[in-house]
Amino acid sequence: MSDHSQIFQTATKTRWQRFKWAGRLFLFFTIIAVVVVVIAMQYIDKNEPDISVEGRAMKKVLTEGIPEYRESKLGKEYRGFRKAINARWAIGKGCGQMDSVLDLSNSPLFSDSVGIRAAFYVAWDKQSFTSLERNISKLNLVIPEWFFIDPNADTLYTNIDAKALNLMKAAGVEIMPILSNNYKQIFRGESVHRILTNTAKKERLINDIIRLLRQYHFAGVNVDLEELVETDDAPLVAFQKELYEKLHANNLLVTQDVIPFDDSYNFKALGKYNDYLILMALMFCVEVASNPFIRLYSVTPLSQLNFIAIVSERNNKNNKATGIGQRNLLSLFKKIPT
């Protein structure tokens, strides 16, 4: 047995040298690859953190030039919204542009010359914080998604982003957290129904809202209850009335997100019990003719926004302000004439 060499045994050092140099090269290139990946991740996080494919496409549509023969119908509608606004301002017909004194707010909290300049904020999207950090100097109100309804207990719980809260406080902007029935990415209409139809649960929710608003020195609450299962609008209106009266007694504001062409929201009735109604322009539904079970959702086209604004004015004669809102974008507020 001693006369036989081991399997990897050799009389020269060539094989061992090749192994050592191959290992060194592998380690060197591994380190280079790790460095490149780390630098790339930092660059992406700094410039466009966690931007979805849909978000990148929307940004491209809104900001980049596309040859007319290649542009889609939907792309033209998105781009047309911005062009229409710029065109009206260019000829001196922008909203409030020619007024000697701008009066775009009926609240003492936003009584400066241009009224409310608001933006939505969500804690689950890094892009939202980056955008807030970049634009907060232009705002006087932030609407963060921080208050939620627990569908298991029908009670209020919070998810307040301390980093964003500190940024907002340092900037001196008013804060109006969203009250949402979204739980694990699903809007739970059943839990809202149980609260609206149970006096004790409703009173507890409103008292919890007031307690947290006063604890954090927030300006008020933004109600965003969606996918409701109510058979009529009376329970929601009654809830808004009670919420509005109790919050106003504590010098707090109430706003509500309403979806265009959704029968769950009675604009005329809700206008009495909100300081502001916000039209959610991102909630535009198109039914596919070939398949009635398929619905496509997008940002509402400009032509539909004009119609929505007209309908809102006719249905909301309470001198409230109506906004056109989309999360992470500025909301536009305009006073409704009496």
MOHUFEN-V621162 format. One record per backbone hydrogen bond with DSSP energy under -0.5 kcal/mol. CO is the residue of the C=O (numbers start at 0). NH is the residue of the N-H. If there is no record, write none. Layout:
co:CO nh:NH
co:CO nh:NH
This chain:
co:0 nh:3
co:5 nh:8
co:12 nh:16
co:13 nh:17
co:14 nh:18
co:15 nh:19
co:16 nh:20
co:17 nh:21
co:18 nh:22
co:19 nh:23
co:20 nh:24
co:21 nh:25
co:22 nh:26
co:23 nh:27
co:24 nh:28
co:25 nh:29
co:26 nh:30
co:27 nh:31
co:28 nh:32
co:29 nh:33
co:30 nh:34
co:31 nh:35
co:32 nh:36
co:33 nh:37
co:34 nh:38
co:35 nh:39
co:36 nh:40
co:37 nh:41
co:38 nh:42
co:39 nh:43
co:40 nh:44
co:41 nh:45
co:42 nh:46
co:43 nh:47
co:44 nh:48
co:47 nh:50
co:49 nh:51
co:51 nh:55
co:52 nh:56
co:53 nh:57
co:54 nh:58
co:55 nh:59
co:56 nh:60
co:57 nh:61
co:58 nh:62
co:59 nh:63
co:66 nh:69
co:66 nh:70
co:71 nh:75
co:72 nh:76
co:73 nh:77
co:74 nh:78
co:75 nh:79
co:76 nh:80
co:77 nh:81
co:78 nh:82
co:79 nh:83
co:80 nh:84
co:81 nh:85
co:82 nh:86
co:83 nh:87
co:84 nh:88
co:85 nh:89
co:86 nh:90
co:87 nh:92
co:88 nh:91
co:93 nh:96
co:95 nh:98
co:106 nh:109
co:107 nh:110
co:111 nh:114
co:116 nh:139
co:116 nh:140
co:117 nh:330
co:118 nh:142
co:120 nh:144
co:121 nh:124
co:123 nh:125
co:124 nh:127
co:124 nh:128
co:125 nh:129
co:126 nh:130
co:127 nh:131
co:128 nh:132
co:129 nh:133
co:130 nh:134
co:131 nh:135
co:134 nh:137
co:135 nh:138
co:139 nh:173
co:140 nh:118
co:141 nh:143
co:141 nh:175
co:142 nh:120
co:143 nh:145
co:143 nh:177
co:145 nh:158
co:146 nh:179
co:147 nh:149
co:147 nh:156
co:148 nh:150
co:149 nh:153
co:149 nh:154
co:154 nh:149
co:156 nh:147
co:159 nh:161
co:160 nh:164
co:161 nh:165
co:162 nh:166
co:163 nh:167
co:164 nh:168
co:165 nh:169
co:166 nh:170
co:167 nh:171
co:167 nh:172
co:168 nh:171
co:173 nh:141
co:174 nh:218
co:174 nh:219
co:176 nh:221
co:177 nh:146
co:177 nh:179
co:178 nh:223
co:179 nh:148
co:180 nh:182
co:180 nh:187
co:182 nh:185
co:185 nh:182
co:185 nh:187
co:186 nh:188
co:187 nh:191
co:188 nh:192
co:189 nh:193
co:190 nh:194
co:191 nh:195
co:192 nh:196
co:194 nh:197
co:197 nh:201
co:198 nh:202
co:199 nh:203
co:200 nh:204
co:201 nh:205
co:202 nh:206
co:203 nh:207
co:204 nh:208
co:205 nh:209
co:206 nh:210
co:207 nh:211
co:208 nh:212
co:209 nh:213
co:210 nh:214
co:211 nh:215
co:212 nh:216
co:212 nh:217
co:218 nh:252
co:219 nh:176
co:220 nh:222
co:220 nh:254
co:221 nh:178
co:221 nh:223
co:222 nh:256
co:223 nh:180
co:223 nh:225
co:232 nh:236
co:233 nh:237
co:234 nh:238
co:235 nh:239
co:236 nh:240
co:237 nh:241
co:238 nh:242
co:239 nh:243
co:240 nh:244
co:241 nh:245
co:242 nh:246
co:243 nh:247
co:244 nh:248
co:245 nh:249
co:246 nh:249
co:246 nh:251
co:247 nh:250
co:252 nh:220
co:253 nh:274
co:253 nh:275
co:254 nh:222
co:255 nh:277
co:257 nh:279
co:258 nh:261
co:260 nh:262
co:261 nh:264
co:263 nh:265
co:264 nh:266
co:265 nh:269
co:266 nh:270
co:268 nh:271
co:269 nh:272
co:270 nh:273
co:274 nh:320
co:275 nh:255
co:276 nh:278
co:276 nh:322
co:277 nh:257
co:277 nh:279
co:278 nh:280
co:278 nh:324
co:279 nh:282
co:280 nh:299
co:281 nh:283
co:282 nh:284
co:283 nh:297
co:285 nh:295
co:286 nh:288
co:287 nh:290
co:290 nh:287
co:290 nh:293
co:293 nh:287
co:295 nh:285
co:297 nh:283
co:300 nh:304
co:301 nh:305
co:302 nh:306
co:303 nh:307
co:304 nh:308
co:305 nh:309
co:306 nh:310
co:307 nh:311
co:308 nh:312
co:309 nh:313
co:310 nh:314
co:311 nh:315
co:314 nh:316
co:319 nh:335
co:320 nh:276
co:321 nh:333
co:322 nh:278
co:322 nh:324
co:323 nh:331
co:324 nh:280
co:324 nh:281
co:325 nh:328
co:328 nh:119
co:330 nh:117
co:330 nh:332
co:331 nh:323
co:333 nh:321
co:334 nh:336
